[in-house]
Every structure is written in C-alpha cells, then in structure tokens.
Amino acid sequence: MIDLKDYGIEMWEDDTILSFRRTLLAWYDQEKRDLPWRRTKDPYAIWVSEIMLQQTQVRTVIPYYKRFLDWFPTIESLANAPEGKLLKAWEGLGYYSRVRNMQAAAQDIMTRFGGQFPANHKDILSLKGIGPYTSGAIASIAFGLPEPAVDGNVMRVMARLFEINYDIGDPKNRKIFQAVMEKLIDPDRPGDFNQALMDLGTDIESAKNPRPHESPIRFFCAAYLNGTYDKYPIKLPKKKPKPLDLTAFVIRNADGEFLLEKNTEERLLGGFWSFPILEMPDQQTDKKADFEEGYHIHPTWSTATFTPVKHTFSHQKWTVTLIEGTVASPQLTKGKELRWVKKDALSDYPMATPQKKLLENYLTSKKTQ
C-alpha cells in the first residue's frame, strides 16, 4: 500500500468519503445506462463485455456482444470454438489477441476450475488477458468484491477530483490511482460504484468536451472548485504509429476467383484471410517480381491503378497500394496457406478491417473503370 501523501494527494476524512459515495451512487441510480451486460451477474457475460469494451465504443460493442454469447453461450463452448468461427465473431473489433487470450483463459478455466469462473480476485487476475482493470470490474460487478476497476476514464475523474499531477498515460503511475480508488470504493456496492465512474468518465467527464457544471460530484472536485479543470488530467502525447508502405496483390484466376492468403500466427492479424500483402520499404523495388518469386505465381499484370488504402493501428500506419493480375492456371505453391475463393464466398472467411477496406476499394474501382 502506497502513502498518497508522498504523491501530494491529501485524502478526505471518512465523512466526506461517505458523502461522496452517496452522491455518486444516487446519480448512478437515476442516470445509469441500460446496457445488456448490466442485466446479468454472470461473470462469463460480464467478462465478454469488458474485453470487448477495451478501446471500443459501447454502441459498436452491443451487437457483437449479443452475437458472441449466441455463438458461444458458455465458457466450455468458447474453450472449444474453432479458430475460424472465433475470429469471425470478433471480425471488425480489432485487437485480435484479445479474443485469442479469452479462448486460452476459457481453456484454463475448464482445466483449473472445472468450468466454473473463479470467484476470487487473485484467481481472476491469473487468467490470460485479464489485467488489473478487467479483474476489478469482474470481481466487483459479478461477485460484489470491493476491488477497484481503474481504467483511463476512472483515472481522468480521479485526476480532476484530487488534482493529481501524474501522467495518466504512464503505466507506472497507475498504482497512484489504484490507491485512491481503494480508499473511495463503496464496500457495499462496489460494482455499481465502479460502473458509476465509468459512466461519468465516458460522458460528463469525458476527455473531449467535458461538461463539468453537470457533474454530480463537482462540489467534491478540486479541479472544478479551484478553476484548474482544463489542466487535468495530465497526459503526455503518445508515440506516433510507424508508417509502413505495403502492396496488396489482387489476383484472380480464369474462373474469376480471388487469391486469399491466411496470415500466419506470428504476423499481425494472424489467422485472418487477406489478399497477399508484401511490405515494400524501398519504393524502387520491383513489386511484381517479388510477388512472383515469393508465391511462384506468374500473373498477367493489369495496368489499372487504384487509390491506396490507409489504415492505422495503435503502433503502425499502413498505406497499401493495390496491384491487379490474372492467371490462367489455378495451381498454387506449397508452403503458404493460399486459397481460391469465389466472390460470393468471401464473406465466409474471417477478414480484418484492412482487408475489408482493400476489397471494397477494389470492387468499387472496378465498377467505375
């Protein structure tokens, strides 16, 4: 347990903490959002929602959440899910390691806990892909344990509440906000307390265009009372994603089928299908020759040009150029997972967002050429 005074944070007296809890929870009882995962105490369903909500907006998550639980209604069904169906269920959400980690954790639950989601914080935290925030959310919401769920939204609210002069984007500072929340969390309604702060942080106290005058806790908030609201939270700029130039090869055979390649597990977007893609750091590289050498396929190359497709990940910014070609023979090289796929069957293959953009770009361009 850290001493918050060492970080310049003076915690409230007990009566102020009690008043804060009552004020926040009274607001939550009146204003809380009606969300599907709030209608259950099932730890599995809550776990699914919390993983999906990482870096994804609520309105996007809701249909994915419902479909995922329809396809995989139990921990056992998730543990035994085939890879293609698993990735198809997550298609479009991004950060695909999340769903792979969920399956690994589900398999662990089947092995170590007899298929029952663990009911104590230490065991929840031991599962793959579950960190301090997610474990706190599940423990408090599903099991009523007084465990804080500290994410960016909560840290933003805490930073303003106590004028905390530490960067919320620096992982080593998380322990400060965790310690503050351990003092504040309501032991009788920990799940509601955590969710109230989540709701507050995503709306009234959002990062962009906050509405401090509407905040139910404004009279507890040092930044509001001291006129320093615009200074908090402290968050230094992130490192910009690395730019990468790539080339996607749209190859069709005499039957009009598209050539798709399954990304290997070691690559970004492993397990998903896409047009063959090669990184081209040197603009002078003969891209067509590199493709022919690597895939042992010798297309007749088209002179058509296409607008490059751009896609930004957290760490990479892709600019993808499309090159089109046709082949007479459907024979494919060994050593790569390649497949000829009819246009009508493309939707059967799990595809990440960049590939969907490439396909849409290509098909739209062909209509206008």
N, C-alpha and C positions, 0 to 999 in steps of 0.2 A: 504494500500500500504506500503510495507516494504522499508526501506532505504538500498539499496545494499551496501553502504559503510560500514554499520555495519557488513557486512559479508566479508569484504575485497575485494569487487568487484568494480572496477572503470569502469563505463560505458563510452562508446565512445562519442565523440562530434557528433552533428547531421549530419555533412557532412560525417563522417565515417560510420554512420549507413546507410545513403542513398547509399553510395558506396557499402556497404556490401549487401544490398537488391538487388541492380542492378546486382552485381556479381553472387549472388546465383541464382537469377531468370533467368539470361541469361544462366547459366549452365543447369538449370532445363528445360528451353525451348528446349534445344538441346538434352539433355540426358534422359529426363523423360521416365519412363517405361510405355508401353501401357498396361493398365490394364482395365478389363471390367467396374469396378466401377468408372473409370475416364472418361468414355464416357457418363456420366449422371450427372444431377444436382438434381435428385430425392432424397430427404432426406431419404426416406424409403430404397432405394437401398444402399445408402451410409452408413446408419446405419447398415444394414445387413453385409456389408463388414467390417466395423470397429469392430463389435463384433466378427466376425469370425477370424479376423486377430490378435486378442489378443492371444498371446502365440502360434500362428500357422503360419507356413511359407506360403508365397504368393502362391507358386506352388501347395501346398496342398489345399489352400482355393478356388482357381478358380473353379474347378468342383463342389464343394459344393455350392458355391455362385450361380452358374448358375442353379443348380437343385433346390435350395431353392426358388429362385424367380420364377421358373417354377411352383413349387408346391404351393407357397404362393405369388402370384403376387401383392397382395395389403395388406395394414395394416388390413383391415377387414378379409381377408382370414387367416392371421396369428392369429388374435384375436380368430377366431372360429375354429382353427385347432384341431382335435382330438389328444390326448396325444401320441398315438402310432405313428401316422404319423409324428408328430413334432419331436419325439425322433429319428425316423428312418431317418429323414432329417439331423439330427445332428450326427448320428451314426459314430463314429471314430474321431470326432473332440475333444472330451473330454470336461471337464469343463461344464457339462450339465446344471448347474444352469444358464449359460448364455442364453440358448435358452428358459428356463422357464421364466427368467426375461424379455426376449424380448416379450414373449406372454402376460405377465402381463402388460408390458408397452403398447403393442398394444391395449389391452382391455381398458387401461386408456385413450389412445388417442381417442378411439371410444366414450368413456363416456364424457371426459372433453373437447375434442377439435373437436368433430363432425367428427372424422375420418380423420382430416387433421393434418399432422405432424406439431407441433408447430414451429413457425419461429423466436422465440427469445431465447436467451441463457438460461435465467432463467427457462423457461418452459421446454426446452430440458433437462436441468440438473435435473429437478424434476422427470423425468421418471425413473422407476425402472431399475436398471442395467446399467444406464448411469452415469458415473463419469466425473470428470473434463476433462480428455483427450478426451473421446468419444464426449462429448458435444462440446468441442472446435473444434474437427475435423468436426462434422456435421454442426455446426454453420458457420464455415469459408468456407467449401467446397460447401455446398448446398445453403447457404444464403449470402455468402460474408461478414460475420461479422468478425471484427478484433479480433478474440478470439484465443489465442494460443492452440495448441494441444501438450501437453507435456507428452511424454512417455519416456521409457528408452533410445531409440535411440536419441531423441532430447536432453535429459539430458547429454548423453555422448558427443555429439557435443558441447553443451554449456560449459561443464566442461573443455574441452580442449581449447575452444575458449578464456575463461577468467581465466583459471587455478583455478577453483572453488574447494576449499578444504573441500568439504562436501560430505558425502556418498550418492551416488545416489540411493542406495537401502533402505535408511531410509525414510519412508513416511513423516516425519515431515520436511524434507529438500526440499520437492517438491515445497514449496512456493518460495524458492530462485530462482529456475529455471523458475518458472512461471513468477516471476517479471522480470527476464532478458528477457524472450520472449515477455512480454508485451511492453518492450522498443524497441525490434527489429522488431516485426512483421510488414509486409508491409500492410498498411491500404487499399491500392488499390487492392492488390492480396493476401489476407490473406490465402485463400485455397491453392493456388499454393506455397506460402511461407512455409506453414506447410508441404505440401507434398514433397517439395524440401528437407527439413531437414530430413524427413522420409527416402527418397531415399538415401540421403547421409549417414545417420546413419546405414542403413542396408547393405550398400555396401562398399564404400571407407573408411568410418569412422566406420566400424563395430567393435564389441567387440573383435573378434579374427581376427588376420591377417589384420589389417588396412593398407591402402596404403596412408599415409599422403602426400607423394610427388605428388599424383594425385589429392588431394583435391582442388576444385576450390576456397575455402576460406582459403587456407593455409597461405596466407600473412596477414590475419586478426587474425590468431590463435596464441595466446600467447604461448601455449604449443609447437607448431611447431617452432616458432621463438626463443624460449628460450631453446630448446633442452630438454623439460620435458614431451614430448608426452607419454612416457611409464609410467608416474606416474598418468595419468588421463584417465578415471575418477576414483575417489576413490570409491571403492565398497567392503564392508566387506563381508566375506563368509556368505552364508545363513545357517540356521539351517538344519542339515541333516534330511531327512524324517525318520519317525519312522518305524522300521522293524516290520512286522506282519506275523505270520505263520497262514495260513488258510488251510482248507481242502475242496475240491470240490468233490461232490458225483455224479458220472456219473451212473444214474440208468436207466435201460431200462426194458420195460415190454415184455410180450410174443409176442407182435406184432412188437417188435423192436423199439418202440417209446421211445424218451428221456423224462425224467422228467425235466421240467423247472419251475423255481420259479420267480415270479415278485417281484423285490425289492420294499420294502415299501418306501414312500416318505421320511421318517426320516433317512433312511440309505444312505450311499454313493452309487451313481449310482441308485438312486430311480427311479422307472418307467421302468427300463431295466430288461430284462429276462436273467437268467443265470442258470447253474446247482446250486442246493442247495449248499451254502457255509457256513461253520462254522469256527469261529476263534478258534484256538487251542493254547492258550498261554502256556499250560502245555503239554510237549511232551509225558508225561506218560498217558494222558487222553485216554480213550477208545473211539476213534472217531466214530467207527461204532455204539457203544451203544448209544452215544449221538445223532447220527442221528436217530436211531430207536425210541428213546424216544421223540425227538422233532417233528418227522414227522409221527409217528405211522405207519411206513412202515418197513417191515422186509425182506430185500432182502437176496438172496443167494449171499454171497460176493465172488468176484473173487480174485485169488492170483496174478493176473497180477500187475506189477509195471510200473509206468510212470515217466518220467523225470519231476521234479517240474517246474511249470511255474512262471516266475518272471515278475512283473510289478511295475513300480514306478510312483506314483502320486507326487504332489508337497509336500505333508505332510506325505505320507505313502509309504513304500516299501513292496510290497506283495511278499511272497513266498507261492505258492499254490500247495499242494500235491493232486493228484487225486486218488480217490478210486472208484472202479467199482463194480456194483452189478446188479442183475436181480430180477424181481418179477413176479410171475405168474398172480396176480390179478392187474387190472388197478385202483382199488378203491383208492381214495385219501382222506386224512384227511381234515377236515374242519378247518377254522381259518387261513389258509395260501392260497395265490393265486398260485396254482400249476396247471400245465397242461402237459398232454402227447402230444408230438409233433413228427410227422414223420420227418425223416432226411431231406427229400426233402422240408419240410415246415419250417425248422429252419430259413431260410433267411427272412421269413415274420415277424419275431419277432425282435424288436429293441434290439440289443446286444452291450454292451460297449466293448472296446478293450480287457480287461482282459478275458471276456468270449469267445471272438473270438479266443484268444490265447489258452485257455483251450480246446475248441472244435477242433481246428486244431491239437493241441498236441495229443489229444485222437485219432482222426481219423487216423493220420499219424502213431501213435504207433500200432494201430490195424492192419494196413496193413503189418507191419513188424513182427508181433507176430505169 
